[in-house]
Amino acid sequence: MPHYKHSKTWFLNSEINLTLKNFLDTTQENHILEIGCFEGLSSVFFADNFLDHPNSTLTCVDPFLRLENNDHRYFLQNNEESNFDYNLSVCKNSEKVIVHKVTSDDFFKTAVTVDKKYNFIYVDGCHEPGVIKRDMDNSFRCLTNGGIMWMDDYCGGDGIQNKNAMHSFLDEYTGRHQVIHVGYQLAIKKY
């Protein structure tokens, strides 16, 4: 990803970057929802690799620095949003990307209709346990049967708090999903 602007390289070695092509067909019609975009390296990865079908879409949701209590505030330097905007402007399939610069809570309240479904959802937004659980609940409702929901920071960020929030979701939805990947990240497939 040499032509994209970024200050952090977390995504480059992430499990999703290295293995998603084993789980998601690059030639099918994909409707992808991304909660938490940071500088857009994951966004452009999705756009460059999974939106070639004429009807494919990517919906990006991130409030960037519009929140005073942003859980990543300690390393945000105000360039993340401009890097995100630039990266999306130069990526392949940029015309298929829809951006919502709002919180995930606001997105799910106002932007999502009951009819809108996604076959892949990447959850990497706020790392507060209550928000993680809400993002997973709301995302699961918008996920197609057979769709994949992939969560970042299962074994990172606030560690046990992230893992506990995700396990709370998994327990509540027992019998409605299959865990398909466990590592630093966690992925499930909806029944």
Residue, then its C-alpha position, 0 to 999 in steps of 0.5 A: m500500500p505504498h501510494y496510500k497515506h498513513s501514520k500507523t501500520w497496524f492494518l498491514n500485518s493484521e489477520i484480516n488483511l492477510t486472510l480475508k481472501n480465504f473467507l470472502d469471494t473477490t468476484q461476488e457482489n459484496h456489500i461491506l460495512e466498516i465500523g471504525c476506519f481510522e486512516g482508511l487502510s482497511s477501507v481501501f483494502f476492501a475497495d481495492n479487493f472486494l468491490d469489483h462486481p458492478n453492484s458491490t458497495l462499501t459503507c464506512v462509518d467513523p466520527f473521526l475527531r468529532l468526539e471529545n471522549n474518543d477512546h483513541r484520542y491519545f494518538l490521534q493527531n488530526n491527520e487521520e481524517s485527511n489521510f482517510d479522505y485522500n486514500l479513498s479518493v485514490c483507491k480503486n472503486s472509490e465511486k462505490v464507497i459511501v461514507h458516514k462521518v458519525t458514531s456507529d450509534d447514530f449510523f444505526k439509528t438514522a442511516v440503516t434501513v431494515d432492508k439494508k443488509y451486508n454480507f461482510i461487516y468489520v467492527d473496529g470502532c470504539h473500544e468501550p465494552g458497552v459500545i463493542k457489544r452494541d456495535m456487534d448487536n446492531s451489526f448482526r441485525c444487518l448481516t445476511n445469513g451466511g455473512i461474516m462479521w469480523m471484530d478487531d482487538y479481540c486480544g488487544g486494546d483493553g484486553i480482557q474487557n474487549k474479549n468479555a464484551m465479545h463473549s457476552f455477544l457470542d453467548e447471547y447469540t449462541g446457535r445463530h453463528q459459527v466462530i470461523h477465526v480466532g486470534y488477535q481478531l475474531a470472526i463469525k459466520k451468521y446462520 
